[in-house]
Amino acid sequence: MPALPLGKAPLPSQTPAQSIRNFCIIAHIDHGKSTLADRMLQITEVVEARNMREQYLDRMDIERERGITIKSQAVRLPWQSGLDGQPYILNMIDTPGHVDFTYEVSRSLAACEGAVLLVDAAQGIEAQTLANLYLAMENNLTIIPVLNKIDLPAAQPEKYADELARLIGCQPEDCLRVSGKTGVGVEELLDQIVLQIPAPQGVVNAPARAMIFDSVYDTYRGVVTYVRVVDGSLTQKDQILMLSTGARHEMLEVGVISPEPVPSKGLGVGEVGYLITGVKDVRQSRVGDTVTTFNKPATEPLGGYKDPKPMVFSGLYPMDGTDYPVLREALDKLQLNDAALVYEPETSAALGFGFRCGFLGLLHLEIVRERLEREAGLSLISTAPNVVYRVLLEDGKELTVTNPSEFPTGKIAEVFEPVVRATILAPSEFIGAIMELCQQRRGVLLGMDYLSEDRIEIRYTLPLAEIVFDFFDNLKSRTRGYASLDYEPTGEESGELVKVDILLQGEPVDAFSAIVHKDKAYSYGVMMTQKLRELIPRQQFEVPIQAAIGSRVIARENIRAIRKDVLAKCYGGDITRKRKLLEKQKEGKKRMKMVGRVEVPQEAFIAALSTDGSADKVKK
């Protein structure tokens, strides 16, 4: 069916709810969501052919380079159905696929009535596919199963159609087959979206209620708030009211994204669009809040979503201490775009002034760090990531520990650590390797299911601290890259955890401390002392490097002293003369030892704290 010319498409605020379909595309990372979205933009002709580019909706440079979506994007697409010839408006949301950005997906699902579940016909169902499917089912959405990448030589659409049908409870022939790259089957998919996904339900004459599902900061226009109208309508003349805060704002602009912002007179029931109020702080337009009009306000807010909670904490320090104000400013700006980022100032004896930041996972940490380095031109050191612990002391006090240096030294009754429920999907030949890895990481098996004769789903309860570091890399290497992982927090458990301090010359260096399980303390201590012995240059005196739990030393390495050759000029002669010189040297060294401080080069911190064990790279 040909695309609907924009001139004939129903206008915003004048579109009947029966002609609207709201849907999002959900899938595992790298299964082709953004490419399928590109084809939809092309087929519906909302983007001119000359302006078309790959990953059109990924606005950030980092998204385009890495080929991953970080932010959800909403687009209004006009479409003339090939089934009944009627004009329709499709509001599509392209979502991220990585586990760290699940909160973005859950927001998008709340703004839709249906979801296109995309599966790579060459890779099959992966962990995040399942996680997003369950999220969509919880929200009672209509699910359209789609097999993508059927143009690949390795594609097995029949096999994976069976797996999908079994999961969703439909017939294998109900799974649509498309190719986001070539555009095969995309028009049929758009027709099926019109046919299967229900139209939005809402009361036209009721007080306006719209849900905020995203907010972004624009340098020139302030905060742009993306909303989905549930009841009533919003017009440009309205004054709006945020129900949770009671804040009142003037509406400067209202419009739809098609895929560039297009101002309109208003938004009606079921429509998805944006509002600009001139607010400069994203926190004033909180995601999940309900927007209503000031003159005729609604009383009942819409069901919102939970705020994303940081899972992993890491310290960010500028290489150059004078860059601290620049880092603070850069974090403030970034928080406007990324509401999931939390930070507070902290100081370290070794690294100087910096910030303790909370992230949703390691990818989120990596992305934030890269954006700060790019956008503000900073060089940063990030400390080893750690999770949040809850410590109960014997005197009944309770402490929250986000940093090993905050770990109390007194009598500890119990330490609680966060645990997650992990789902691993892999070919069944790797069961043994996966179970071995999970047991090494203190995992408890919850159960396993066969998705098909050669694919298996394994569920484990694992401590979060065990998986944030290098679990995923290990999992991939043990399964030749076939396994996929998804996890969700499930609360906390008591664990036998201790703090391992690294001492240089008897003084603890807080940057190298870590909270680890009692059984792993010794191996961590040995690993760290060996690493530092290689990284710290030799001094004029001998330097002991010790790992200790409280006052008990568990590992030790020595950095030998540089011994200057004082006998070089002594040729022949009496041995006592030479001995006298050596004794003199010893005396000098003793004196130096008293006042000497160990020089630790900056690279040593970076290598010792790096998550990929790149000590070898830095070794001189």
VMD Tcl script that draws the C-alpha trace (Angstrom):
set ca {
  {0.00 0.00 0.00}
  {1.39 3.49 -0.76}
  {2.23 5.81 2.09}
  {-0.25 8.44 3.13}
  {0.80 11.93 1.92}
  {1.42 14.21 4.90}
  {-1.08 16.72 3.51}
  {-3.90 14.16 3.73}
  {-2.90 12.68 7.09}
  {-5.16 13.41 10.08}
  {-3.86 16.41 12.02}
  {-2.84 16.31 15.70}
  {-5.74 17.18 18.04}
  {-8.17 16.33 15.19}
  {-7.36 12.63 14.93}
  {-10.14 10.34 16.21}
  {-8.87 7.85 18.81}
  {-10.15 4.95 16.58}
  {-7.55 5.89 13.96}
  {-4.56 5.87 16.37}
  {-2.30 2.93 17.13}
  {0.40 3.27 19.80}
  {3.13 0.64 19.79}
  {6.80 0.17 20.64}
  {9.51 -2.14 19.31}
  {11.09 -4.39 21.96}
  {13.96 -6.85 21.53}
  {17.35 -7.99 22.78}
  {20.32 -5.74 21.99}
  {21.41 -5.89 18.34}
  {18.31 -7.67 16.98}
  {17.57 -4.81 14.58}
  {15.04 -2.48 16.32}
  {16.55 0.77 15.01}
  {16.96 -0.66 11.48}
  {13.29 -1.72 11.42}
  {12.34 1.76 12.68}
  {14.40 3.23 9.79}
  {12.43 1.18 7.25}
  {9.12 2.29 8.81}
  {10.19 5.94 8.54}
  {11.12 5.32 4.91}
  {7.97 3.43 3.90}
  {5.62 5.94 5.58}
  {7.66 8.73 3.89}
  {7.86 10.97 6.98}
  {11.57 11.31 6.23}
  {12.50 12.40 2.73}
  {14.71 9.94 0.86}
  {17.54 12.48 0.58}
  {17.58 13.02 4.37}
  {17.46 9.32 5.25}
  {20.41 7.85 7.13}
  {21.12 4.70 9.13}
  {19.87 4.67 12.75}
  {17.87 7.84 12.04}
  {16.35 7.98 15.52}
  {19.66 7.56 17.40}
  {20.52 11.21 17.98}
  {23.74 10.88 20.02}
  {27.15 10.36 18.40}
  {27.95 7.62 20.89}
  {24.76 5.71 19.90}
  {25.67 5.85 16.25}
  {29.28 4.79 16.79}
  {28.49 1.86 19.03}
  {25.35 0.90 17.18}
  {23.27 0.81 20.37}
  {20.20 2.77 21.42}
  {20.43 4.51 24.81}
  {17.34 6.76 24.74}
  {13.85 5.81 23.59}
  {12.51 7.90 20.69}
  {8.84 8.49 19.80}
  {7.69 9.14 16.20}
  {4.29 9.84 14.59}
  {3.81 7.90 11.34}
  {0.81 8.35 8.96}
  {-0.24 5.10 7.21}
  {-2.99 4.09 4.82}
  {-3.98 0.54 5.62}
  {-3.81 -1.98 2.79}
  {-6.64 -3.93 4.46}
  {-9.40 -1.31 4.56}
  {-7.82 1.69 2.77}
  {-8.45 3.95 5.79}
  {-5.90 6.53 7.06}
  {-4.29 5.74 10.42}
  {-1.76 7.37 12.70}
  {0.88 5.09 14.16}
  {2.85 6.35 17.18}
  {5.99 4.27 17.32}
  {8.55 4.20 20.15}
  {12.01 2.72 19.44}
  {13.45 1.35 22.72}
  {16.96 0.35 23.97}
  {17.75 -3.38 24.21}
  {20.39 -3.50 26.96}
  {19.54 -4.66 30.50}
  {20.91 -1.38 31.99}
  {18.23 0.61 30.18}
  {15.22 -1.57 31.05}
  {13.67 1.45 32.84}
  {13.52 3.22 29.44}
  {11.61 0.21 28.05}
  {9.13 0.05 30.95}
  {8.35 3.77 30.45}
  {7.74 3.24 26.75}
  {5.44 0.27 27.37}
  {3.25 2.37 29.65}
  {2.60 4.77 26.75}
  {1.45 2.01 24.33}
  {-1.32 -0.52 23.69}
  {0.82 -2.95 21.73}
  {4.40 -4.13 21.27}
  {6.29 -5.55 18.29}
  {8.46 -8.32 19.74}
  {11.46 -8.59 17.45}
  {13.66 -11.69 17.29}
  {16.77 -12.12 15.16}
  {16.07 -15.08 12.85}
  {19.76 -16.02 12.97}
  {20.25 -15.85 16.80}
  {16.84 -16.75 18.21}
  {15.32 -15.76 21.54}
  {17.76 -14.18 24.00}
  {17.52 -13.16 27.64}
  {16.43 -9.58 27.10}
  {13.77 -10.76 24.61}
  {12.18 -12.74 27.45}
  {12.55 -9.92 29.98}
  {10.90 -7.38 27.65}
  {8.18 -9.89 26.73}
  {7.27 -10.39 30.42}
  {7.28 -6.60 30.92}
  {4.85 -6.21 28.01}
  {2.62 -9.01 29.35}
  {2.52 -7.33 32.78}
  {1.25 -4.17 31.08}
  {-1.45 -6.24 29.23}
  {-0.19 -5.19 25.80}
  {-1.05 -6.89 22.51}
  {2.13 -8.61 21.31}
  {2.96 -9.05 17.62}
  {5.79 -11.59 17.20}
  {8.17 -10.71 14.35}
  {11.24 -12.53 13.02}
  {13.78 -10.07 11.65}
  {16.87 -10.49 9.45}
  {15.32 -13.23 7.28}
  {17.65 -12.09 4.47}
  {20.71 -13.50 6.31}
  {22.11 -16.80 5.05}
  {22.23 -18.14 8.66}
  {18.55 -17.36 9.33}
  {16.37 -20.22 10.63}
  {12.88 -18.64 10.69}
  {10.97 -21.97 11.01}
  {12.94 -23.07 14.07}
  {12.62 -19.76 15.92}
  {8.97 -19.28 14.89}
  {8.23 -22.51 16.81}
  {10.12 -21.23 19.89}
  {8.33 -17.86 19.76}
  {4.91 -19.41 19.28}
  {5.47 -21.67 22.27}
  {6.40 -18.69 24.45}
  {3.58 -16.38 23.47}
  {0.95 -19.05 23.01}
  {0.19 -18.51 19.30}
  {0.75 -20.47 16.06}
  {4.15 -20.49 14.29}
  {2.51 -19.07 11.14}
  {1.37 -16.01 13.20}
  {5.02 -14.90 13.47}
  {5.60 -12.30 10.78}
  {8.83 -12.48 8.78}
  {10.53 -9.24 7.89}
  {13.91 -7.84 6.97}
  {14.64 -4.43 8.42}
  {17.56 -4.08 6.05}
  {15.84 -4.81 2.73}
  {12.32 -3.75 3.77}
  {10.70 -7.15 2.97}
  {7.48 -7.67 4.93}
  {7.53 -4.25 6.67}
  {4.35 -3.03 4.90}
  {2.52 -6.23 5.97}
  {3.75 -5.59 9.52}
  {2.31 -2.03 9.49}
  {-1.03 -3.45 8.30}
  {-0.97 -6.07 11.08}
  {-0.23 -3.34 13.65}
  {-3.37 -1.53 12.49}
  {-5.39 -4.77 12.56}
  {-4.20 -6.33 15.85}
  {-3.33 -3.48 18.21}
  {-6.41 -1.93 19.87}
  {-7.13 1.79 19.56}
  {-6.45 3.87 22.71}
  {-9.34 4.21 25.13}
  {-10.04 7.52 26.78}
  {-12.79 9.99 27.66}
  {-12.78 12.93 25.24}
  {-14.68 15.44 27.40}
  {-13.03 14.58 30.73}
  {-10.39 16.81 32.40}
  {-7.08 16.40 30.60}
  {-4.69 13.70 31.86}
  {-1.39 13.00 30.12}
  {1.46 10.80 31.29}
  {5.08 11.96 31.01}
  {7.12 9.06 29.66}
  {10.36 10.93 28.93}
  {12.02 14.30 29.46}
  {15.09 15.60 27.66}
  {16.99 18.83 27.98}
  {17.46 21.01 24.92}
  {20.15 23.69 25.18}
  {18.03 26.29 23.39}
  {14.48 25.47 24.47}
  {14.88 24.09 27.99}
  {13.12 20.89 28.99}
  {11.18 19.04 26.29}
  {8.58 16.75 27.93}
  {7.23 13.76 25.98}
  {3.65 12.87 26.93}
  {0.91 10.41 26.04}
  {-2.59 11.89 26.40}
  {-4.99 9.45 28.12}
  {-8.13 11.58 28.71}
  {-9.23 14.98 27.44}
  {-7.01 17.20 25.35}
  {-4.17 19.67 25.75}
  {-4.04 22.87 23.70}
  {-1.40 25.52 23.34}
  {-3.50 28.08 25.25}
  {-3.70 25.91 28.38}
  {-1.80 26.44 31.58}
  {-0.64 23.06 32.80}
  {-0.36 21.56 36.26}
  {1.93 18.73 37.42}
  {-0.16 16.57 39.74}
  {2.64 15.20 41.94}
  {4.35 18.54 42.66}
  {1.43 20.93 42.06}
  {3.75 23.06 39.91}
  {2.01 25.34 37.41}
  {3.61 26.12 34.03}
  {2.81 28.15 30.95}
  {2.64 26.07 27.77}
  {4.97 27.63 25.20}
  {4.67 24.94 22.53}
  {2.87 21.67 21.96}
  {3.42 19.34 19.03}
  {4.25 15.90 17.66}
  {7.51 14.25 16.61}
  {7.39 13.26 12.97}
  {10.46 12.53 13.35}
  {11.46 16.19 13.72}
  {9.34 18.30 16.13}
  {6.22 19.68 14.39}
  {4.23 22.27 16.43}
  {0.46 21.77 16.47}
  {-2.65 23.34 18.03}
  {-2.91 20.60 20.61}
  {-3.01 16.88 21.40}
  {-6.16 14.76 21.68}
  {-7.03 11.42 23.34}
  {-4.51 8.67 22.71}
  {-1.97 10.96 21.00}
  {1.73 11.02 21.74}
  {3.64 14.30 21.48}
  {5.78 16.84 23.30}
  {5.30 19.93 25.49}
  {7.71 22.80 26.06}
  {7.11 24.92 29.15}
  {10.33 26.87 29.45}
  {11.33 24.91 32.59}
  {15.11 24.62 32.92}
  {15.26 21.70 35.36}
  {14.35 18.18 34.21}
  {13.47 17.22 37.79}
  {10.48 19.59 37.61}
  {9.02 17.51 34.81}
  {9.38 14.11 36.44}
  {8.95 11.01 34.31}
  {5.80 9.10 35.41}
  {4.02 12.27 36.54}
  {0.54 13.19 35.32}
  {0.00 16.49 33.44}
  {-3.40 18.17 33.62}
  {-4.81 21.64 32.86}
  {-4.81 24.34 35.58}
  {-8.31 25.66 34.83}
  {-10.01 22.24 34.77}
  {-7.67 19.90 36.68}
  {-8.06 16.14 37.03}
  {-7.97 14.80 40.58}
  {-6.85 11.18 40.01}
  {-3.25 10.75 38.80}
  {-2.38 8.01 36.34}
  {-0.37 4.99 37.57}
  {3.27 6.06 37.25}
  {6.46 4.05 37.29}
  {9.12 3.43 39.82}
  {12.15 5.71 39.69}
  {15.25 3.85 38.50}
  {17.48 3.01 41.46}
  {21.26 3.03 41.03}
  {22.71 -0.49 41.29}
  {26.44 0.15 40.95}
  {28.55 2.91 42.48}
  {31.89 4.16 41.28}
  {34.05 7.21 42.04}
  {34.88 9.57 39.16}
  {37.99 11.72 39.62}
  {39.60 14.14 37.20}
  {43.24 13.32 36.30}
  {44.06 16.95 36.82}
  {42.77 18.27 40.16}
  {42.03 21.72 38.67}
  {39.33 20.13 36.43}
  {37.08 19.45 39.45}
  {34.70 22.44 38.77}
  {34.52 21.41 35.08}
  {33.54 17.84 36.11}
  {30.85 19.19 38.47}
  {29.37 21.33 35.72}
  {29.51 18.45 33.22}
  {27.69 16.12 35.66}
  {24.97 18.76 36.24}
  {24.41 19.04 32.49}
  {24.38 15.29 31.96}
  {21.86 14.77 34.76}
  {19.44 16.94 32.79}
  {19.53 14.35 30.01}
  {19.86 11.26 32.18}
  {17.63 11.29 35.24}
  {18.98 7.86 36.35}
  {22.40 9.33 37.17}
  {22.98 10.26 40.86}
  {26.16 11.73 42.32}
  {27.62 13.33 45.43}
  {31.05 14.90 46.08}
  {33.72 12.78 47.74}
  {37.41 13.10 48.48}
  {40.12 10.50 48.45}
  {43.56 10.86 49.96}
  {45.09 9.29 46.90}
  {42.97 10.69 44.08}
  {41.97 14.12 45.43}
  {38.48 15.62 44.84}
  {35.86 13.81 42.80}
  {32.30 12.46 42.82}
  {30.68 9.25 43.94}
  {28.26 8.37 41.16}
  {25.43 5.82 41.07}
  {24.77 3.92 37.82}
  {22.27 1.35 36.59}
  {24.99 -1.06 35.48}
  {28.46 -1.22 33.92}
  {27.32 -0.16 30.44}
  {25.60 2.88 31.94}
  {28.88 3.69 33.80}
  {30.86 3.34 30.59}
  {28.45 5.51 28.58}
  {28.33 8.25 31.24}
  {32.12 8.31 31.56}
  {32.57 8.47 27.79}
  {30.00 11.27 27.44}
  {31.70 13.29 30.19}
  {35.11 12.86 28.56}
  {33.76 13.84 25.14}
  {31.37 16.62 25.96}
  {33.55 18.34 28.55}
  {37.02 17.34 27.26}
  {37.98 15.69 30.61}
  {40.38 12.86 31.44}
  {38.84 10.77 34.24}
  {39.81 7.95 36.58}
  {36.94 5.72 37.69}
  {37.38 3.59 40.81}
  {36.44 -0.08 40.80}
  {32.63 -0.37 40.78}
  {30.90 -1.58 43.93}
  {27.33 -2.05 45.11}
  {25.43 -0.69 48.13}
  {25.72 -2.64 51.38}
  {23.65 -2.35 54.54}
  {25.67 -2.91 57.71}
  {24.16 -3.66 61.16}
  {26.47 -2.98 64.09}
  {26.28 -4.82 67.39}
  {25.05 -1.70 69.17}
  {21.99 -1.72 66.87}
  {23.11 1.09 64.54}
  {22.50 0.71 60.82}
  {24.79 2.10 58.08}
  {24.46 2.30 54.29}
  {27.85 1.76 52.66}
  {28.38 2.90 49.04}
  {32.14 3.16 49.30}
  {34.65 0.75 50.89}
  {36.15 3.64 52.89}
  {32.75 4.03 54.70}
  {32.83 0.41 55.93}
  {32.84 0.49 59.76}
  {35.75 -0.89 61.74}
  {33.80 -1.66 64.93}
  {31.89 -4.75 65.93}
  {29.70 -5.79 63.00}
  {26.64 -7.96 63.61}
  {25.52 -8.50 59.99}
  {26.19 -7.24 56.48}
  {23.45 -7.31 53.82}
  {24.22 -7.20 50.10}
  {21.88 -6.78 47.11}
  {20.96 -9.94 45.17}
  {19.56 -10.35 41.68}
  {17.58 -12.95 39.83}
  {19.58 -13.75 36.73}
  {18.20 -15.44 33.60}
  {20.74 -16.99 31.27}
  {19.82 -18.29 27.81}
  {22.27 -20.49 25.98}
  {22.61 -23.63 23.82}
  {22.15 -26.71 26.04}
  {25.74 -27.94 25.45}
  {27.03 -25.16 27.74}
  {24.95 -26.06 30.83}
  {27.98 -27.39 32.72}
  {30.18 -24.35 32.02}
  {27.42 -21.91 33.03}
  {26.61 -23.75 36.26}
  {30.29 -23.91 37.21}
  {30.66 -20.16 36.68}
  {27.51 -19.33 38.67}
  {28.57 -21.57 41.57}
  {31.97 -19.90 41.68}
  {30.11 -16.59 42.04}
  {28.01 -17.83 45.00}
  {24.93 -18.45 42.83}
  {21.90 -20.53 43.90}
  {20.10 -22.44 41.16}
  {16.38 -21.61 40.92}
  {15.48 -23.83 37.98}
  {15.89 -24.41 34.26}
  {13.62 -24.87 31.26}
  {14.21 -26.06 27.74}
  {12.90 -23.50 25.20}
  {13.52 -25.99 22.39}
  {15.54 -29.21 22.09}
  {18.86 -27.30 21.97}
  {18.18 -24.01 23.85}
  {17.91 -23.69 27.58}
  {16.88 -21.03 30.10}
  {18.72 -21.21 33.45}
  {17.65 -19.08 36.45}
  {19.98 -18.24 39.33}
  {19.99 -16.02 42.38}
  {23.34 -14.22 42.44}
  {24.86 -11.45 44.58}
  {24.96 -8.27 42.50}
  {28.58 -7.61 43.50}
  {29.61 -10.85 41.78}
  {28.15 -9.96 38.43}
  {28.94 -6.26 38.01}
  {32.64 -6.81 37.55}
  {33.50 -9.32 34.85}
  {30.74 -11.93 35.02}
  {29.34 -11.20 31.57}
  {32.76 -11.37 29.91}
  {33.43 -14.73 31.56}
  {30.01 -16.01 30.56}
  {30.57 -15.04 26.94}
  {34.03 -16.61 26.78}
  {32.84 -19.90 28.34}
  {29.92 -20.20 25.92}
  {31.73 -19.02 22.75}
  {29.59 -15.88 22.79}
  {26.26 -17.72 22.58}
  {24.90 -17.02 26.07}
  {22.81 -13.98 26.91}
  {22.11 -12.59 30.36}
  {19.35 -10.58 31.93}
  {18.94 -9.75 35.61}
  {16.57 -7.92 37.91}
  {17.06 -6.95 41.57}
  {15.18 -9.09 44.08}
  {16.14 -7.59 47.44}
  {19.05 -8.34 49.75}
  {20.65 -11.20 51.66}
  {23.00 -11.47 54.58}
  {26.56 -12.41 53.58}
  {29.96 -12.96 55.23}
  {31.64 -9.88 53.83}
  {34.86 -8.23 54.91}
  {36.79 -5.16 53.91}
  {40.29 -5.78 52.51}
  {42.65 -2.81 52.98}
  {45.80 -2.37 50.91}
  {48.63 -0.84 52.97}
  {51.69 0.88 51.52}
  {54.33 1.21 54.22}
  {51.73 0.45 56.83}
  {49.34 3.22 55.65}
  {46.01 2.17 54.09}
  {45.32 3.60 50.62}
  {41.54 4.04 50.46}
  {41.43 3.96 46.65}
  {42.53 0.30 46.59}
  {40.23 -0.98 49.38}
  {37.45 -3.39 48.49}
  {34.53 -5.18 50.16}
  {34.67 -8.87 49.24}
  {33.34 -12.20 50.46}
  {35.42 -13.83 53.21}
  {36.35 -16.79 50.95}
  {37.70 -14.47 48.25}
  {39.54 -12.06 50.50}
  {42.86 -13.90 50.31}
  {42.86 -14.18 46.49}
  {41.91 -10.47 46.15}
  {44.73 -9.49 48.54}
  {47.32 -11.59 46.65}
  {46.13 -10.27 43.26}
  {46.24 -6.63 44.33}
  {49.63 -6.78 46.08}
  {51.20 -8.50 43.04}
  {49.64 -5.99 40.67}
  {50.92 -3.03 42.70}
  {54.40 -4.52 43.03}
  {54.65 -4.40 39.24}
  {53.15 -0.97 38.92}
  {54.87 1.07 41.64}
  {58.44 2.07 40.72}
  {61.30 1.19 43.05}
  {62.05 3.80 45.72}
  {65.20 4.67 47.61}
  {64.05 2.35 50.38}
  {62.23 -0.95 50.62}
  {58.43 -0.63 50.47}
  {56.17 -3.35 51.88}
  {52.75 -3.74 50.19}
  {50.29 -5.53 52.47}
  {46.70 -6.64 52.21}
  {44.93 -6.70 55.57}
  {41.51 -7.45 57.05}
  {41.31 -5.15 60.09}
  {44.67 -5.62 61.79}
  {45.37 -9.10 60.30}
  {47.74 -9.10 57.31}
  {46.71 -11.72 54.71}
  {49.18 -11.05 51.87}
  {52.46 -9.23 51.39}
  {54.82 -8.23 48.60}
  {58.02 -6.14 48.80}
  {59.26 -3.54 46.38}
  {63.05 -3.80 46.52}
  {65.04 -0.65 47.18}
  {67.12 0.95 44.46}
  {70.67 0.36 45.47}
  {72.98 2.92 44.01}
  {76.39 1.52 43.16}
  {78.57 3.50 45.61}
  {81.55 1.22 45.01}
  {81.85 2.04 41.33}
  {84.82 4.33 41.84}
  {86.61 2.02 44.32}
  {89.14 0.03 42.44}
  {91.14 -2.49 44.47}
  {92.03 -1.55 48.03}
  {90.98 -2.86 51.40}
  {87.55 -4.45 51.90}
  {86.96 -2.45 55.09}
  {86.99 0.75 53.04}
  {84.21 -0.60 50.83}
  {82.27 -1.87 53.81}
  {82.49 1.57 55.40}
  {80.85 3.09 52.29}
  {78.06 0.52 52.31}
  {77.39 1.11 56.03}
  {77.24 4.82 55.33}
  {74.70 4.17 52.54}
  {72.57 2.05 54.92}
  {72.49 4.88 57.47}
  {71.34 7.31 54.84}
  {68.60 4.91 53.73}
  {67.38 4.54 57.31}
  {67.02 8.29 57.61}
  {65.20 8.46 54.30}
  {62.92 5.71 55.37}
  {61.74 7.77 58.25}
  {60.71 10.70 56.11}
  {60.21 8.94 52.81}
  {56.74 8.75 51.24}
  {55.95 6.23 48.59}
  {55.47 7.71 45.15}
  {52.53 6.02 43.45}
  {52.23 7.05 39.80}
  {48.81 8.00 38.43}
  {48.93 5.09 35.97}
  {49.13 2.65 38.87}
  {45.72 3.80 40.10}
  {44.20 3.55 36.68}
  {45.57 0.07 36.06}
  {44.88 -1.26 39.55}
  {41.33 0.04 39.50}
  {40.51 -0.77 35.91}
  {37.90 -3.40 35.45}
  {39.71 -5.21 32.69}
  {42.87 -5.97 34.58}
  {44.95 -3.91 32.20}
  {48.00 -3.72 34.42}
  {50.13 -5.07 31.61}
  {49.26 -2.11 29.39}
  {50.63 0.40 31.83}
  {53.79 -1.45 32.90}
  {56.79 0.54 31.90}
}
mol new
graphics top color blue
foreach p $ca { graphics top sphere $p radius 0.5 }
foreach p [lrange $ca 0 end-1] q [lrange $ca 1 end] { graphics top cylinder $p $q radius 0.2 }
display resetview
